[in-house]
Amino acid sequence: MANESLNILIVGVGGQGVLLASEIISEAAMKSGYDVKKSEVHGMSQRGGVVSSHVKIAPKVYSPTIQYGQADVLMAFEQAEGLRALDWMKSDGVAIVSTTMLVPAIVTSSKKLTYPEDAVGEMKRKAERVIIVPADKIAGELGNPRVVNTILLGVLSNYAPFEYDLWIEMLKTKVKARFVEVNLQAFERGRNIRLSPVEA
Amino acid sequence: MRELLSGNEAVARGAYEAGVRLAASYPGTPSTEILETLAARFRSVYSQWSPNEKVAFEVAIGASIGGARALVTMKHVGLNVAADPFMTFAYTGVNGGLVVVSADDPEMHSSQNEQDNRFFARFAQVPMLEPSDSQESKDMVLTAFELSEMFDSPVLLRMTTRVSHSKGIVELSEPNSGPDKKFVKNPAKYVMIPSNARKRHVVVTERLEKLRQFTEKTPLNFVEENGSKIGIISGGVAYQYAKEVAPEFDYLKLGMSYPLPLKKIAEFIRNHDRVIVVEELEPFYEDQIKAAGFPVEGKKYFGNLGELSPYRVAQGLKEAGVIDEIKAVAIAPEPDMFPRPPVLCPGCPHRGAFMALKKLKVAVTGDIGCYTLGVLQPLNALDTCICMGASIGSAIGMEKVKGSKKGTVAVIGDSTFLHSGVTGLMDAVYNNSNATIIILDNRSTAMTGGQQHPGTGLTLMGDKAHEIDIKTLVTALGVKNFREADAYDYDAMLKTIKEEMAKPGPSVILTRRPCVLMPKRIMDEPYVVDLELCNGCSACFRISCPAIVASTETNEHGHPKAEIDITLCTGCTLCAQICPTEAIILKSQFVEV
């Protein structure tokens, strides 16, 4: 058991698989001998609204939520949500952001509200370590649009203190049997994406 | 055995380990998963959804008096509904132990208020336990049942959203079978006629005195010494936040927080230069400690609004001058981000009703459920939302005083109607209201995740049940103007509502399209937008469907044309019905040129 601690904030939009991703990370942390807590909100906030899940991993965890500004890793399944949550991250944190764009009706029907022109670019301007993942494109290549979350887990695996085999075991147990194969492929595609050694 | 459990799952596990024989509830965020977990994983506990929290509480009372350990769970506002049996059951006390779980929602993530239900323990003069994480949630259920039987009292287990919906590692134990008791006739204890109730009130007062002694000694309230001159008194999830940001201080952690261990608190205060109370929402500990004559500080640094967080606790402690620095927030928040509120799902049948109501500009009294989302932009079709069942009574009053020139319509869902709308409708008939009431029957308690209710034909544990027929029920109450309408037919909805509003006496319009998500996902052939025909008028954007997105193509004014995400579109046809250029057509009929 390591002495490291890791605060992971996962954000996205209802239906993107935020909760399954945080479930996999939390179980992996427990099986790796860490204390772990995770926190999220259910109910009204899920109907197409923002979903966020806090995962805290350490030898001993108190608060189930991350202190504002103290996330080590920000995983964003949607680029504007990544930009919205970026201030939760430490200055040297790693942001893993999918280029996915989901523009809500409240914006399309409004003359005043706008969706950011270049959310991932803005994230790069504000933080040092931003990994932009074309997860929609990769998921399309794999033939299943619902594996965006697993691709991002693959990227995360380069920055989380769990054994490779444990990730594979978690995917096999948490994902429905007929989707295991495509999720394993998605994980590998994500795992090949990381900050270049110079940036890291 | 260790398992990663949410606070709610841990409560279910605790009930199983405590040998609970009956659990009853009405779904409500953040409490719902307790009974769902029991029904899914601990089938030895008989679990049921009741039509509302009051009935659920009474069912649990019956089980307790019948000799079994019983659990009743609800969200904070549910205890308002169940307050009547709760307050008097506090007098009779239990036979088998009874634990009431109140899951409060500081910050109102999914609620209409953020009332602090710790006051209910003091109001009813019953003991209260406050877990701060999943392990404590499980352990305290077991302790609560022991206390319930030891002190002959219901016990309030007070959770909050961050305890209920956070997961943590829980050490499991073997289940016990609970005490073996039978019903014994004892009207002096259980029949609360005035002459008996007066004697029981004496018992309540004596019991409280015994609880005051117990709370001083129980390990549920413990001191953690770190050699600091600063002391923190805290409980619930606020304790975890404080420990995270200021582990160096001494702590008095309150696990049993009613009655408060005032002697222990006094000693803790004597041993420290300064004592700060860190609690979420109202100054429940602080006011009682001050009333007992002890100097503490608290709310002036933390406020009583919304939920606390590590950051807010750190800010408060800094303001109090006991910590110097808060860990830096290095990245500036993004200004002017668009909001992303929850919305009605693609294909949600409620949308058709709200499109018609918006067009008619009537006063719409609303209720609690997914359809409350009808208030948000761009639908803007709801004028009130107070509590479960309030739509009908409010419509009656508004209509009696002619508050709206355009007329008054109440909107209520099936589960909410059966929860507490029926009595409102009885009032509408009895007092000859002219209000029109739309019952949006989607055959589900949808907002909380699609739970069964008395109209769905299934119980929580999956058994077949009689389906209460809303039409039969409504007409039996004496409603003469009863119509059914298809919520996917915009013109028919408009026409039906207009006609019913013109009639004297109460009218009920029933829509019966099922929820598109539960129990089964409804996906008919999707529609697409013919961009040649779309003129970018935004009419379809204004019905707030997540499947309708902006195209990169624009019209001559630079406004975006519409596109439909065919992976989300359910084929409900509502957007096609209101498109002035008939640009929205079935995918199979679209021929690209």
Interface residues (C-beta under 8 A of the other chain):
Chain A: V13 G14 S26 E27 M30 D35 V36 K37 K38 S39 E40 V41 H42 G43 M44 S45 Q46 R47 G48 G49 V50 V61 Y62 S63 P64 T65 I66 Q67 Y68 G69 Q70 A80 E81 L83 R84 L86 D87 M89 K90 S91 V103 P104 A105 I106 V107 T108 S109 S110 L113 T114 Y115 P116 E122 K126 A127 P145
Chain B: R2 L4 T29 P30 T32 E33 H109 S110 D133 T161 R162 H165 S166 K167 G168 I169 V237 Q240 Y241 K243 E244 V245 P247 S309 P310 Y311 A314 K327 A328 V329 A330 I331 A332 P333 E334 M337 F338 P339 R340 P341 P342 V343 L344 C345 C370 T372 L373 L376 Q377 P378 M447 T448 G449 S538 F541 R542 S544 C545 P546 I548 V549 A550 P560 A562 T567
